[in-house]
Amino acid sequence: MGLAGTGPSLVVGAAIIDNGRLLAAQRADPPELAGGWEFPGGKVEPGETEQDALVRECREELGVDVEVGTRIGADCPLHNGLVMRVWTAAIVHGEPEAREHSALRWLTEAELFDVPWLPADLPVVEAVREHLKET
Ligand SMILES: Nc1nc2c([nH]c(=O)n2[C@H]2C[C@H](O)[C@@H](COP(=O)(O)OP(=O)(O)OP(=O)(O)O)O2)c(=O)[nH]1
């Protein structure tokens, strides 16, 4: 939770897009979220910008360097007082590997809803679909 007056804590997610496909990652934990698919990312730490947090999380979770693009979709209120904000991102170095997730998948526009996304993510995945159609 954020400190009083600073608003809800922010979770940032990376919509990593490459060659018309979106990278989806399957959560390994906690048990109530395990198996659900998400955008790689995590909580913004004190002193970090959202972009810093995305670059750090993509290194930690996937072992890749990303360049952060633009905001995509609306902020998503999460169950636990957190708010999630997703940004587009492009890999500038490395091949993603599942260091903290159970699995990774590159989804084409037609495959975007083939995985069980965490429920809060669905409106953002829809926004990614619109974005992929335009590219
Ligand atoms: N990273 C990420 N988290 C999501 C998504 N959708 C969604 O509901 N969440 C929730 C799951 C968690 O409750 C929270 C993010 O927590 P996290 O565990 O990824 O964050 P973190 O890496 O900073 O973890 P920690 O240090 O607190 O353990 O947001 C999503 O697409 N990506």
The ligand as an SDF file (V2000), in Angstrom:
LIG
                    3D

 32 34  0  0  0  0  0  0  0  0999 V2000
    3.3260   -8.0640  -12.9300 N   0  0  0  0  0  0  0  0  0  0  0  0
    1.9990   -8.1510  -13.0750 C   0  0  0  0  0  0  0  0  0  0  0  0
    1.2040   -8.2050  -11.9730 N   0  0  0  0  0  0  0  0  0  0  0  0
   -0.1100   -8.2930  -12.1910 C   0  0  0  0  0  0  0  0  0  0  0  0
   -0.6800   -8.3350  -13.4790 C   0  0  0  0  0  0  0  0  0  0  0  0
   -2.0270   -8.4300  -13.3600 N   0  0  0  0  0  0  0  0  0  0  0  0
   -2.3210   -8.4590  -12.0450 C   0  0  0  0  0  0  0  0  0  0  0  0
   -3.4260   -8.5540  -11.5330 O   0  0  0  0  0  0  0  0  0  0  0  0
   -1.1330   -8.3710  -11.3220 N   0  0  0  0  0  0  0  0  0  0  0  0
   -1.0500   -8.3500   -9.8660 C   0  0  0  0  0  0  0  0  0  0  0  0
   -0.4180   -9.5710   -9.2910 C   0  0  0  0  0  0  0  0  0  0  0  0
    0.2240   -9.0530   -8.0180 C   0  0  0  0  0  0  0  0  0  0  0  0
   -0.7920   -8.9740   -7.0070 O   0  0  0  0  0  0  0  0  0  0  0  0
    0.6210   -7.6380   -8.3850 C   0  0  0  0  0  0  0  0  0  0  0  0
    2.0670   -7.5150   -8.8570 C   0  0  0  0  0  0  0  0  0  0  0  0
    2.8890   -8.1070   -7.9810 O   0  0  0  0  0  0  0  0  0  0  0  0
    4.3020   -8.7240   -8.3740 P   0  0  0  0  0  0  0  0  0  0  0  0
    4.4950   -9.8940   -7.4970 O   0  0  0  0  0  0  0  0  0  0  0  0
    4.4230   -8.9620   -9.8510 O   0  0  0  0  0  0  0  0  0  0  0  0
    5.2260   -7.5150   -7.9940 O   0  0  0  0  0  0  0  0  0  0  0  0
    6.7340   -7.5210   -7.5000 P   0  0  0  0  0  0  0  0  0  0  0  0
    7.5340   -8.2610   -8.5280 O   0  0  0  0  0  0  0  0  0  0  0  0
    7.0750   -6.1110   -7.2150 O   0  0  0  0  0  0  0  0  0  0  0  0
    6.6020   -8.4540   -6.2400 O   0  0  0  0  0  0  0  0  0  0  0  0
    6.9440   -8.4180   -4.7100 P   0  0  0  0  0  0  0  0  0  0  0  0
    8.3150   -7.8620   -4.6020 O   0  0  0  0  0  0  0  0  0  0  0  0
    5.8930   -7.6120   -4.0280 O   0  0  0  0  0  0  0  0  0  0  0  0
    6.8310   -9.8870   -4.3880 O   0  0  0  0  0  0  0  0  0  0  0  0
   -0.2270   -7.2670   -9.4680 O   0  0  0  0  0  0  0  0  0  0  0  0
    0.1710   -8.2680  -14.6140 C   0  0  0  0  0  0  0  0  0  0  0  0
   -0.2570   -8.3090  -15.7830 O   0  0  0  0  0  0  0  0  0  0  0  0
    1.5150   -8.1730  -14.3650 N   0  0  0  0  0  0  0  0  0  0  0  0
  1  2  1  0
  2  3  2  0
  2 32  1  0
  3  4  1  0
  4  5  2  0
  4  9  1  0
  5  6  1  0
  5 30  1  0
  6  7  1  0
  7  8  2  0
  7  9  1  0
  9 10  1  0
 10 11  1  0
 10 29  1  0
 11 12  1  0
 12 13  1  0
 12 14  1  0
 14 15  1  0
 14 29  1  0
 15 16  1  0
 16 17  1  0
 17 18  2  0
 17 19  1  0
 17 20  1  0
 20 21  1  0
 21 22  2  0
 21 23  1  0
 21 24  1  0
 24 25  1  0
 25 26  2  0
 25 27  1  0
 25 28  1  0
 30 31  2  0
 30 32  1  0
M  END
$$$$
